[in-house]
């Protein structure tokens, strides 16, 4: 959001244009929530193997859920300018379709900075875990459409990605 110090809205750059970690000290602590989604496209046989418990490496969605939660907690170790945060809640859900599994990650906190990156990281790692656990039987798996879907709280206000015109029906996630 543009202000006197950052008229272009890029708060991760100082007045000289150098990257820095944003000072969140003056911000108010508020309840903040972010939700991200991704789609893992695969062969229908792979979806059936996952849902039937027939993947040699084990419970694909259970492992992906834990991987996503761990990733949310480690986001500041992976993304250089993210603040280390004490997250209040991380939930990972899946919606199974004939030839894909959609992943949804929601992260909550009461703090001075948002959790969009934590939700995106959790979602990405959960999706990559599905890929990793199934790549031996399906070399054509594709992870697509990683995006922020909702964000509430903070000075920047709320954000809600509109459902695409002509897209599939909204998936039902099993959180």
C-alpha positions, 0 to 999 in steps of 0.5 A, a space after each residue: 500500500 503506497 505511503 510517504 516512505 514507499 510511494 510505489 507500495 513496495 515496502 520490502 525496498 528501502 529509500 535507496 531501493 535495497 531489499 530489507 525486512 519490513 519494520 512491523 513494530 508500529 503496526 497493530 496486532 490483528 487477527 489475520 487469515 490467509 488461504 492458498 490453493 493449488 491443483 495437482 493434475 495426474 492420471 485418473 489411475 493415480 488418483 484412484 491409487 491415492 484414494 485406495 491407499 495403494 501408493 507404496 510410500 504410504 498415506 499420500 494425503 496424510 503425509 502431504 498434510 503434515 508436510 504443509 503444516 511443517 512448511 508453514 512453520 518454516 516459511 521464514 527459513 525459506 523466504 528471505 524477507 519473511 518474519 518468523 511467526 508464531 502461527 495460531 492455526 494451520 489447516 490443509 485440506 484436499 478436494 479429489 477429482 477424477 484427474 486431480 487433487 486440489 490442495 487448500 492451506 489456511 493459516 491464522 495468526 494474531 500478529 503485526 504481519 500477514 500470513 499469505 506467504 505461510 499459506 502459499 508455502 504450505 500449499 506448495 509443499 503439500 502439493 509437491 509432497 503429493 508429486 514426490 509420493 506418486 512420481 514413481 507411478 505417474 511421470 506426468 504429474 503437474 502442479 498448477 495454479 498456486 495462488 492466494 484465494 483469501 486474505 483478511 486482517 491487516 492494514 492492506 484490507 481483505 482480498 478475495 479471489 473471484 471464482 473464474 468464469 467457466 471454471 469447475 464448480 468450487 471444490 469441497 475441501 476436507 479439512 
